[in-house]
Amino acid sequence: MPTVCELIAELKAKKIKGYSGLRKDEMQALLDGYKPFTGKEKPPKAKPAPKAKPAPKAKPAPKAKPAPAKKPAEPKPAPKEPVKLLKFTEKVDEPKTDKPPPLSNKPLDELYVKIVSLKKRLADDINSNEKKVVEKSLDIYKTAYRYVKQQFINSIKKMNKKDLKKLSKALEKKYNENKNKEADVVFEEQFREINKLL
């Protein structure tokens, strides 16, 4: 069967108008010389189906005899444990994606400083709503910190000694320029990781 585009091309070639808005079968009928049913005119009436004769009535069933005396009941088997269905709110093990977590573009020292400040904030006297927000932010920052730290360790394992020394010098310069003493912990940890490989 030709495609709609082919049918339109044939209709244009035969200079037939009025095919826009028609379905494929209607265009084919127009090409074949039949006027397609568009829904504006009345469809041809179909002949009514002959009426079926009603089936003969069945005789009523004889009345049932009284049931014999009941036997003593057997002990019922232990009920089966109900099947536990998952609710839509329950988390199913989702496939892990390689998509980095939010804030993973920030350096380790900034992430660590923010984690420390959020922990201090939690220790303060704050209301429950604010506490939930801070805890959620803390989780996001911790996830990003773990991810960036793992990326750092993986990257230095692939480096040669020359590149490791360059990185160590760059970190030392950043360490000396750092004004926040809380970030010193991160720099010292990075130096330890680099020194393990040198």
C-alpha positions as CSV (number, residue, x, y, z in Angstrom):
1,M,0.0,0.0,0.0
2,P,1.4,3.4,-0.9
3,T,2.4,5.9,1.8
4,V,0.5,9.1,2.5
5,C,3.2,11.1,0.7
6,E,2.9,8.9,-2.4
7,L,-0.9,9.3,-2.3
8,I,-0.7,13.1,-2.1
9,A,1.8,13.1,-5.0
10,E,-0.6,11.0,-7.1
11,L,-3.6,13.2,-6.1
12,K,-1.6,16.3,-7.1
13,A,-0.5,14.7,-10.4
14,K,-4.2,14.0,-11.2
15,K,-5.1,17.5,-10.1
16,I,-7.6,16.2,-7.6
17,K,-8.5,18.7,-4.9
18,G,-10.1,18.3,-1.4
19,Y,-7.7,15.7,0.0
20,S,-6.3,17.8,2.9
21,G,-7.5,16.5,6.2
22,L,-8.4,13.0,4.8
23,R,-7.0,9.8,6.2
24,K,-4.9,7.5,4.1
25,D,-7.8,5.1,3.2
26,E,-9.9,8.1,2.2
27,M,-7.2,9.4,-0.1
28,Q,-6.9,5.9,-1.6
29,A,-10.6,5.9,-2.2
30,L,-10.4,9.3,-3.8
31,L,-7.7,8.1,-6.2
32,D,-9.7,5.0,-7.0
33,G,-12.7,7.2,-8.1
34,Y,-14.9,6.8,-5.0
35,K,-16.1,9.7,-3.0
36,P,-14.7,9.1,0.5
37,F,-17.0,9.3,3.5
38,T,-15.9,12.4,5.4
39,G,-18.5,12.4,8.2
40,K,-20.4,15.5,6.8
41,E,-22.8,13.5,4.7
42,K,-24.9,10.6,6.1
43,P,-23.3,7.2,5.9
44,P,-25.1,4.5,3.9
45,K,-27.6,2.7,6.0
46,A,-26.7,-0.9,6.8
47,K,-29.4,-3.5,6.6
48,P,-30.7,-4.5,10.0
49,A,-29.7,-8.0,11.1
50,P,-32.6,-10.5,11.2
51,K,-34.1,-10.9,14.6
52,A,-33.0,-14.1,16.3
53,K,-35.8,-16.3,17.6
54,P,-35.8,-16.6,21.4
55,A,-34.6,-19.9,22.7
56,P,-37.2,-22.2,24.2
57,K,-37.6,-21.9,28.0
58,A,-35.8,-24.6,30.0
59,K,-37.7,-26.6,32.5
60,P,-37.1,-25.7,36.1
61,A,-34.6,-27.9,37.9
62,P,-35.9,-30.3,40.5
63,K,-35.6,-29.2,44.1
64,A,-32.5,-30.3,45.9
65,K,-32.7,-33.0,48.6
66,P,-31.8,-32.0,52.2
67,A,-28.1,-32.3,53.0
68,P,-27.0,-35.3,55.1
69,A,-25.8,-34.7,58.7
70,K,-22.5,-32.7,58.9
71,K,-19.3,-34.5,59.7
72,P,-17.1,-33.1,62.5
73,A,-14.9,-30.3,61.1
74,E,-11.3,-31.1,60.4
75,P,-8.7,-28.7,61.8
76,K,-8.0,-25.8,59.4
77,P,-4.5,-25.6,58.0
78,A,-2.3,-22.7,59.2
79,P,-3.0,-19.5,57.2
80,K,-0.4,-18.6,54.7
81,E,1.6,-15.4,55.4
82,P,0.2,-12.5,53.4
83,V,2.2,-11.5,50.3
84,K,4.0,-8.2,51.0
85,L,3.4,-5.8,48.2
86,L,5.7,-2.9,47.5
87,K,4.2,0.5,48.0
88,F,4.9,3.3,45.5
89,T,6.6,5.3,48.2
90,E,9.1,2.5,49.0
91,K,12.4,2.8,47.2
92,V,13.4,-0.2,45.1
93,D,17.1,-0.8,44.3
94,E,17.5,1.6,41.4
95,P,20.3,1.0,39.0
96,K,23.3,3.2,39.9
97,T,24.1,5.9,37.4
98,D,27.4,7.5,36.7
99,K,25.9,10.9,37.0
100,P,27.9,13.0,39.4
101,P,26.0,14.3,42.5
102,P,25.1,18.0,42.8
103,L,28.0,20.3,44.0
104,S,30.6,17.8,42.7
105,N,32.2,20.6,40.7
106,K,33.4,22.4,43.9
107,P,36.9,21.8,45.3
108,L,37.3,19.6,48.4
109,D,38.4,22.3,50.7
110,E,35.2,24.4,50.0
111,L,33.0,21.3,50.5
112,Y,34.7,20.5,53.8
113,V,34.4,24.0,55.2
114,K,30.7,24.0,54.3
115,I,30.2,20.6,56.0
116,V,31.9,21.9,59.2
117,S,29.7,25.1,59.2
118,L,26.5,23.0,58.7
119,K,27.5,20.7,61.6
120,K,28.0,23.8,63.8
121,R,24.6,25.1,62.7
122,L,23.0,21.8,63.7
123,A,24.6,22.1,67.1
124,D,22.9,25.5,67.6
125,D,19.4,25.8,68.9
126,I,17.3,25.8,65.7
127,N,13.6,24.9,65.0
128,S,12.6,21.6,63.6
129,N,11.9,22.8,60.1
130,E,15.2,24.6,59.8
131,K,16.9,21.5,61.2
132,K,15.4,19.3,58.4
133,V,16.7,21.8,55.8
134,V,20.2,21.9,57.3
135,E,20.3,18.0,57.6
136,K,19.3,17.7,53.9
137,S,21.9,20.2,52.9
138,L,24.5,18.4,55.0
139,D,23.7,15.1,53.3
140,I,24.1,16.7,49.8
141,Y,27.5,18.2,50.8
142,K,28.7,15.0,52.3
143,T,27.8,13.0,49.2
144,A,29.6,15.6,47.0
145,Y,32.6,15.5,49.3
146,R,32.9,11.7,49.1
147,Y,32.5,11.8,45.4
148,V,35.1,14.5,44.8
149,K,37.5,12.9,47.2
150,Q,37.2,9.5,45.3
151,Q,37.7,11.3,42.0
152,F,40.8,13.0,43.4
153,I,42.2,9.6,44.6
154,N,41.4,7.9,41.3
155,S,43.0,10.8,39.3
156,I,46.3,10.8,41.2
157,K,46.6,7.0,40.9
158,K,46.8,7.5,37.1
159,M,49.4,10.2,37.3
160,N,53.2,9.8,36.9
161,K,55.6,11.2,39.4
162,K,56.3,14.3,37.5
163,D,52.6,15.2,37.4
164,L,52.2,14.3,41.0
165,K,55.0,16.8,42.0
166,K,53.3,19.5,39.9
167,L,50.0,18.9,41.6
168,S,51.7,18.9,45.0
169,K,53.2,22.3,44.3
170,A,49.9,23.7,43.1
171,L,48.2,22.4,46.3
172,E,51.0,23.8,48.4
173,K,50.4,27.2,46.8
174,K,46.7,27.0,47.4
175,Y,47.4,25.8,51.0
176,N,49.6,28.9,51.7
177,E,46.9,31.2,50.2
178,N,44.2,29.6,52.2
179,K,42.8,31.8,55.0
180,N,40.4,29.3,56.4
181,K,42.1,27.1,58.9
182,E,39.3,24.4,58.8
183,A,40.3,23.6,55.2
184,D,43.9,22.7,56.3
185,V,42.7,19.3,57.2
186,V,41.7,18.6,53.6
187,F,45.0,19.9,52.2
188,E,47.0,17.8,54.6
189,E,44.9,14.7,53.6
190,Q,45.6,15.4,49.9
191,F,49.3,15.8,50.6
192,R,49.3,12.4,52.4
193,E,47.6,10.7,49.5
194,I,50.1,12.2,47.0
195,N,53.1,11.3,49.2
196,K,51.9,7.7,49.3
197,L,52.4,7.5,45.5
198,L,55.7,9.4,45.3
